[in-house]
Amino acid sequence: MKIAINRIEVAKYKRRINTLELEKKELEEIIKDGLFKEFIKKINEPLELERLRNENKKLRKKIKDLKKEME
């Protein structure tokens, strides 16, 4: 009787362990996806900054030219 109960308990624990392992793998994948997306964002950040700097430079030049025209 005790052996049967122990086997049932062992089976329950094995199922629980398998469930937890699957959840752990899912969480790892979610974290990897998030880190990858963040990495890609960081790679593109310098390109975006450079684009904004160039746009800002052009706009300042345009403002300067327009002020000269108004004089």
Helices and strands as residue ranges (DSSP letters): H 2-70
